[in-house]
Structure formats: C-alpha cells, structure tokens
C-alpha cells in the first residue's frame, strides 16, 4: 500500500463520512449515527486515501470467545483492487492476536468465494431481518 493509503485502527470518523461510504456501496442511508454506535464495536479499521474514507470494517465481540465482523465496505470506485482483502486480513490477524476463538461473518451469497479465501467455513444459519417483508414473526 502506498503512502496515500492509510489503514487506521479505531479512527475518528464523522457521521457524514460513514453515511457517504454506505451510500457509495449502495447500502441504505437509513443508518445509525456512527457517533452513537461506535461504542458497541470491539474494534474497527478504516482505510483512507488522501484522508478520504474509502473503507471500513467493524467487529462486535465479547473480547474472549466470539467476534462478529460487520459492515465491510469499500467505496465503489476502489472495489476489486484488493482493499477489502487488506481490511479482512488486518481484522482477522488482530482478532487472532487477541486469542478470539470464533470469528463469524454474514454475507450475501455472491460473496462466498471472497470469504472462503480467509478460511471461513460456510454452513447454514438463520437470520431475522426486521425489514424483510417475507419474514414471519409469531
């Protein structure tokens, strides 16, 4: 990575920056204010290009047994250039250095090969999504 790109642990991020990044990857802009939710992250990493936020990955964890990787985002114009791989490697290596036993991630089916490269075992699971119109709740 050249000097114009900087990977930062627990960077200072504005709500506007995270909102713009979410929009750039095609995610809803109905996101939480990052300033409120960042306290729930065990760790997060950002990737900046000339000070502009172009990548983000967050981890929720108990700090001992389980970690959940959340919100891997790379700005659309920087996708397919290895930046997602760099953020994943940095995150996984950090969690392993903290002796986290189980690292989990949820992703769309078209990304299965990307996540397999990092050693994730793929298996069936379930999820309830409050915005899913097909979800049945009793």
KOLSE-918899 format. One record per residue: residue number from 1; x, y, z of N, C-alpha, C in turn; residue in one letter. Coordinates in steps of 0.02 Angstrom, whole numbers. Layout:
N
[NUM,[X,Y,Z],[X,Y,Z],[X,Y,Z],"A"]
...
! end
This chain:
138
[1,[43,-58,0],[0,0,0],[45,62,0],"X"]
[2,[31,109,-45],[74,168,-47],[54,218,7],"X"]
[3,[94,270,14],[85,318,69],[20,357,65],"X"]
[4,[-12,358,6],[-76,393,0],[-133,354,33],"X"]
[5,[-121,290,47],[-172,247,79],[-149,233,150],"X"]
[6,[-195,242,198],[-179,231,268],[-234,189,300],"X"]
[7,[-213,135,333],[-258,91,370],[-253,109,444],"X"]
[8,[-309,125,476],[-308,152,544],[-354,112,589],"X"]
[9,[-330,95,648],[-371,61,699],[-408,114,740],"X"]
[10,[-473,104,747],[-516,148,788],[-507,222,771],"X"]
[11,[-509,235,707],[-502,303,679],[-559,348,702],"X"]
[12,[-548,412,700],[-602,461,711],[-640,467,645],"X"]
[13,[-705,450,648],[-748,451,588],[-808,495,603],"X"]
[14,[-826,537,555],[-886,577,564],[-947,539,538],"X"]
[15,[-1005,557,564],[-1067,526,540],[-1076,537,465],"X"]
[16,[-1055,595,440],[-1062,610,369],[-1017,564,327],"X"]
[17,[-956,550,351],[-911,506,314],[-939,436,308],"X"]
[18,[-965,408,362],[-991,339,360],[-1054,337,318],"X"]
[19,[-1095,389,321],[-1156,392,281],[-1138,394,206],"X"]
[20,[-1088,433,188],[-1066,438,118],[-1037,371,94],"X"]
[21,[-999,337,137],[-971,272,118],[-1026,221,107],"X"]
[22,[-1075,219,152],[-1131,173,144],[-1168,186,79],"X"]
[23,[-1178,249,64],[-1212,267,2],[-1172,245,-59],"X"]
[24,[-1106,252,-56],[-1063,235,-112],[-1064,160,-128],"X"]
[25,[-1077,118,-77],[-1080,46,-90],[-1151,23,-104],"X"]
[26,[-1198,69,-104],[-1267,52,-121],[-1308,29,-62],"X"]
[27,[-1284,41,-1],[-1322,23,58],[-1369,79,77],"X"]
[28,[-1420,63,115],[-1469,114,135],[-1434,170,173],"X"]
[29,[-1463,227,168],[-1436,285,203],[-1474,296,268],"X"]
[30,[-1513,246,287],[-1551,249,348],[-1510,220,404],"X"]
[31,[-1447,239,406],[-1402,209,455],[-1402,248,520],"X"]
[32,[-1380,213,570],[-1371,242,635],[-1318,296,633],"X"]
[33,[-1320,344,677],[-1263,389,681],[-1203,351,709],"X"]
[34,[-1149,351,673],[-1089,315,694],[-1065,340,761],"X"]
[35,[-1073,403,774],[-1051,431,837],[-1084,397,897],"X"]
[36,[-1143,370,888],[-1178,335,943],[-1161,262,945],"X"]
[37,[-1153,229,887],[-1144,157,888],[-1072,135,895],"X"]
[38,[-1023,179,886],[-953,157,887],[-934,127,955],"X"]
[39,[-969,145,1008],[-953,117,1074],[-969,43,1076],"X"]
[40,[-1009,17,1030],[-1026,-54,1029],[-974,-96,993],"X"]
[41,[-929,-64,957],[-878,-102,921],[-820,-120,968],"X"]
[42,[-798,-182,962],[-738,-205,997],[-677,-171,965],"X"]
[43,[-677,-170,899],[-625,-136,860],[-654,-121,791],"X"]
[44,[-628,-71,759],[-644,-60,689],[-583,-30,655],"X"]
[45,[-580,-41,590],[-525,-15,550],[-553,26,492],"X"]
[46,[-517,78,476],[-535,118,418],[-478,116,367],"X"]
[47,[-495,130,306],[-445,138,253],[-459,207,223],"X"]
[48,[-407,247,222],[-412,314,195],[-365,322,136],"X"]
[49,[-388,360,86],[-347,379,29],[-344,455,29],"X"]
[50,[-285,481,40],[-276,554,45],[-326,584,93],"X"]
[51,[-333,553,151],[-377,575,206],[-451,560,195],"X"]
[52,[-471,538,135],[-541,522,122],[-556,451,143],"X"]
[53,[-612,441,178],[-632,374,200],[-655,334,139],"X"]
[54,[-618,279,125],[-637,236,68],[-652,164,89],"X"]
[55,[-639,147,153],[-652,80,176],[-665,78,251],"X"]
[56,[-704,28,271],[-722,19,341],[-736,-54,354],"X"]
[57,[-717,-78,413],[-738,-143,438],[-743,-138,513],"X"]
[58,[-797,-166,541],[-808,-163,613],[-815,-233,642],"X"]
[59,[-801,-238,706],[-806,-302,742],[-843,-291,808],"X"]
[60,[-892,-334,819],[-926,-338,883],[-901,-401,916],"X"]
[61,[-882,-396,980],[-852,-454,1013],[-858,-449,1088],"X"]
[62,[-856,-508,1121],[-852,-509,1193],[-779,-504,1215],"X"]
[63,[-732,-502,1167],[-661,-495,1182],[-628,-559,1206],"X"]
[64,[-665,-614,1204],[-637,-676,1230],[-651,-735,1183],"X"]
[65,[-714,-748,1171],[-733,-809,1136],[-757,-796,1065],"X"]
[66,[-800,-747,1055],[-833,-737,991],[-822,-667,964],"X"]
[67,[-817,-663,898],[-814,-599,864],[-857,-603,801],"X"]
[68,[-891,-549,787],[-933,-545,727],[-909,-486,685],"X"]
[69,[-888,-502,625],[-865,-449,578],[-927,-419,546],"X"]
[70,[-929,-354,547],[-988,-318,523],[-968,-261,477],"X"]
[71,[-1007,-251,426],[-1002,-191,384],[-936,-182,348],"X"]
[72,[-911,-233,314],[-853,-222,270],[-877,-181,211],"X"]
[73,[-849,-122,204],[-868,-77,149],[-806,-48,116],"X"]
[74,[-806,-50,50],[-754,-17,10],[-792,27,-40],"X"]
[75,[-774,91,-42],[-807,137,-89],[-805,107,-159],"X"]
[76,[-859,115,-195],[-869,83,-260],[-809,92,-307],"X"]
[77,[-782,151,-311],[-727,164,-358],[-661,131,-338],"X"]
[78,[-658,104,-277],[-598,70,-253],[-607,-6,-247],"X"]
[79,[-666,-30,-266],[-679,-102,-260],[-639,-141,-312],"X"]
[80,[-629,-205,-297],[-593,-252,-340],[-520,-232,-351],"X"]
[81,[-491,-199,-301],[-420,-180,-304],[-381,-208,-245],"X"]
[82,[-412,-252,-206],[-378,-284,-151],[-386,-250,-83],"X"]
[83,[-422,-195,-81],[-430,-159,-18],[-473,-196,32],"X"]
[84,[-526,-230,8],[-567,-271,53],[-526,-327,83],"X"]
[85,[-483,-357,43],[-438,-410,67],[-391,-382,121],"X"]
[86,[-364,-323,110],[-320,-293,160],[-356,-281,226],"X"]
[87,[-417,-255,223],[-455,-244,284],[-473,-309,319],"X"]
[88,[-492,-360,281],[-508,-425,311],[-446,-456,344],"X"]
[89,[-390,-455,309],[-328,-483,337],[-308,-447,401],"X"]
[90,[-311,-381,401],[-293,-342,460],[-339,-360,518],"X"]
[91,[-404,-365,504],[-453,-380,556],[-444,-450,584],"X"]
[92,[-438,-499,540],[-430,-569,562],[-366,-577,602],"X"]
[93,[-311,-549,577],[-248,-553,614],[-252,-520,682],"X"]
[94,[-286,-464,686],[-295,-430,751],[-334,-475,799],"X"]
[95,[-390,-503,775],[-431,-546,818],[-393,-608,841],"X"]
[96,[-355,-638,795],[-314,-696,814],[-262,-677,866],"X"]
[97,[-234,-617,860],[-183,-595,909],[-213,-585,978],"X"]
[98,[-279,-576,981],[-315,-568,1045],[-343,-635,1069],"X"]
[99,[-325,-689,1033],[-347,-757,1050],[-423,-767,1049],"X"]
[100,[-456,-729,1005],[-528,-739,995],[-537,-808,964],"X"]
[101,[-580,-848,993],[-588,-917,971],[-629,-924,907],"X"]
[102,[-684,-888,901],[-730,-897,845],[-744,-830,811],"X"]
[103,[-729,-826,746],[-741,-765,707],[-797,-781,657],"X"]
[104,[-848,-741,658],[-906,-752,615],[-918,-692,570],"X"]
[105,[-953,-705,514],[-971,-651,468],[-1035,-673,432],"X"]
[106,[-1077,-625,415],[-1135,-637,374],[-1125,-600,309],"X"]
[107,[-1143,-632,253],[-1131,-601,188],[-1182,-625,137],"X"]
[108,[-1186,-590,82],[-1230,-610,27],[-1198,-668,-10],"X"]
[109,[-1239,-713,-38],[-1214,-774,-72],[-1162,-761,-126],"X"]
[110,[-1167,-705,-161],[-1120,-692,-215],[-1049,-678,-190],"X"]
[111,[-1041,-670,-124],[-975,-657,-95],[-943,-718,-63],"X"]
[112,[-973,-776,-73],[-949,-837,-40],[-876,-852,-54],"X"]
[113,[-855,-844,-116],[-785,-860,-134],[-737,-811,-101],"X"]
[114,[-757,-748,-95],[-715,-698,-60],[-702,-721,12],"X"]
[115,[-754,-739,47],[-747,-757,118],[-714,-825,128],"X"]
[116,[-723,-871,82],[-689,-935,87],[-613,-927,86],"X"]
[117,[-589,-877,49],[-516,-865,45],[-484,-851,113],"X"]
[118,[-524,-828,160],[-498,-812,227],[-505,-870,276],"X"]
[119,[-532,-925,251],[-539,-985,293],[-606,-993,327],"X"]
[120,[-655,-952,309],[-720,-960,339],[-752,-1025,316],"X"]
[121,[-780,-1062,363],[-818,-1122,347],[-890,-1100,334],"X"]
[122,[-917,-1121,278],[-983,-1099,258],[-1034,-1152,280],"X"]
[123,[-1086,-1129,316],[-1138,-1175,338],[-1204,-1138,341],"X"]
[124,[-1258,-1175,346],[-1324,-1144,350],[-1332,-1110,417],"X"]
[125,[-1368,-1055,416],[-1383,-1018,477],[-1450,-983,466],"X"]
[126,[-1472,-947,514],[-1535,-911,509],[-1526,-839,531],"X"]
[127,[-1571,-797,506],[-1569,-726,524],[-1640,-699,523],"X"]
[128,[-1656,-655,568],[-1719,-618,565],[-1700,-546,548],"X"]
[129,[-1728,-522,494],[-1715,-454,471],[-1780,-415,475],"X"]
[130,[-1783,-365,517],[-1845,-328,528],[-1872,-295,465],"X"]
[131,[-1829,-284,415],[-1850,-252,353],[-1870,-303,299],"X"]
[132,[-1863,-368,313],[-1879,-420,265],[-1955,-431,265],"X"]
[133,[-1987,-415,209],[-2059,-422,203],[-2082,-494,204],"X"]
[134,[-2036,-542,190],[-2053,-613,189],[-2044,-645,257],"X"]
[135,[-2019,-608,306],[-2006,-636,372],[-2071,-647,410],"X"]
[136,[-2079,-706,437],[-2138,-722,478],[-2119,-718,551],"X"]
[137,[-2152,-676,588],[-2140,-675,660],[-2205,-693,695],"X"]
[138,[-2198,-734,746],[-2258,-757,783],[-2257,-729,852],"X"]
! end
